[in-house]
Structure formats: C-alpha cells, structure tokens
C-alpha cells in the first residue's frame, strides 16, 4: 500500500544567494574605483495609453463629444549610471550548504524513502550534472536579466583562493564546451567543488561572483522592483536598494538571482525548447504557462513526483528526467506537504 504524502514535509534550501549590489566604473580609466549605483526619484508627465482610455476616446468621438487628453503624472524610481561612467559591476555570492539530510517530516516511513532516494541519487548520479547546469547559468549571464545586453561582458568566479575570469556568452548552454581549454579546466574545477557541496555539508563553499558589462555613459541599470501593496504609496515604481557602509546601493533581490540560477529544468517535456525555473508547478513566466501540473502519480509536478516515490510500484529512477527534477526541487528547498486531516 502506497504511503500518503505527509502533512508536514519540508526541506531547507542548499543554494543561498545574497542580494546583488550594483556598482559603476569607467572602462577607459583602469584606476577608477567602483562606485555604488544610486537610485533617483523623478516626477514625470506621460500620456495615457491604456485600452480603457482608447475605448473612451473612441466613444466620445463617435458621440461628437469633446475629447480631453489627460496627463499621466507619476513619481517613479529610476536607476542610471553617472555620466562619467559607462560600465556596471554586479557583486553577490552563493553559499552552498547541503541540508538534504535535514528533511522535516511527520511520517517516519516517508522520511526514510525520501532520504533513501537522496542517497541513491548521490551514488548513481552525483552532483556534477546539476552543478554544471547551475554554473552554466552564471557564465551565460542568465542572472543579469535585462542588464545582460552589454558590451565586454565578463564574470569572475572565486572559491577560496581559486579565481577565474570568463567572458559571458549569452548563448552558452548546458551541453556546450568552452572554446578555451583553460576556461573549461577552470569551469570543471568549480563544478567539482559545487557538486561536492550539494551533498556534503562538510564541503560547504561560498562562490563570490562579479559580473560586469559596458552599456554607455549614463545609461540605465535595471535593479529589482519592489511590489507596492499600499494605496498610500506616492510612487508608482519603487526600485530595490540596500545600505552598504552607510550608502544606498541599487540591488537585485536574492530571489531574483536564485530564480535565474535554478532555471535548469528541461525535463518537463521530451521536446522542451528552453529551460524553466525549478519550481513545484513549472512556471514559464515568458509564455504565461505552467508546464508541471497535478498531484497524482500520472502528473509531473513535484507533488506527483513525491507521490510516485512513495508508491510501491512506481518509484523514480535517479538517473532520469524525473529524478533530476525531484533532486533539484530538494536542493531548491521548500514546503512540499500533503493534505492534513479535515477538521
């Protein structure tokens, strides 16, 4: 008889990004120190271009009514390089500490099955396959989002004393190899350390990341945008910044960086054309679609995978698309609980 998914089932994430801070410099002046990129608040007078406004104008025109053009006055945060700098530098770090053994569950039998799968995956597959994908999303600049469109894109990775600079190739994929042998050798070394850290808390590492790009003097930077859920907020767009040494610095949320790094799921379909973030229901924000739905053993969400794992007949092979996805979900961490008892 299959075991039901426990009502308490949680795991702590293995990969923990910091916030990413933006700095600026002049590419023509090697002696220029990086300066914190600041936010600026501006008030704008724009035009209204919504569908609702257009329909109203059409109705007024058809009824021979006077049409009025309203001003769209708004206060927003903006973020630009200073006029004397043409390049940005984004700095953050990743802490990889395996807490896969620390699964919290209120069902000992289910807990044993989950831990057995993790142990089996570690033995049969290891961490290199997933580590290679996570690190690929560093060297291809996935985490830069709109800021990736720049000249002279470079990224420096550092673990301890080991440090290497790569050119950022936006098209670099999971199955690609580097053109330079020294880049491939350095990358493989990082993969080895990353892979070991994924499954062994005694091999925890911190990867320091610095990425830069030339976008032009005084050009716009795109930090994270805050979600405003307050009618009293006077600004229609609020950007994210953090305090560092008493100065405010434009920044990325750690969640935004983490989302990009875990965009490694190509196992959601046999003919997958692009990777999506590892998440319970496979959200594809660009196409406004969920690729993983349902919770039964016939479906493909994380809950269906856990139910398959708990089913005596089904199970999940470690070295399979389902196995890679489930392990990536464990590494992501989260609360993957079943239904509790009805009250």
Buried (B, 14 or more C-beta within 10 A) or exposed (E): EEBEBBEEBBBBBBBBBBBBBBBBBBBEEEEBEBBBBBBEEEEEEEEEEEEEBEEBBEEEEEEEEEEEEEEEEBBBBEBBBBEEBBBBBBBBBBBBBBBBEEBEBEBEEBBEBBBEBBBBBBEEBBBBBBBBBBBBBBBBBBBBBEBBEBEEBBBBBBBEEEEBEBBBBEEBEEEEEBEEEEBEEBBEBBBEBBBBBBBBBEBBBBBBBBBBBBBEBEBEBBBBBBEEEEEEEEBEEBBBBBEBEEEEBBBBBBEBBBBBBBBBBBBBBEEEEEBBBBBBBBBBEEEEEBBBEEBEBEBBBBBBBBBBBBBEEBBBEBEEBBBBBBBBBBBBBBEBBBEEEEE
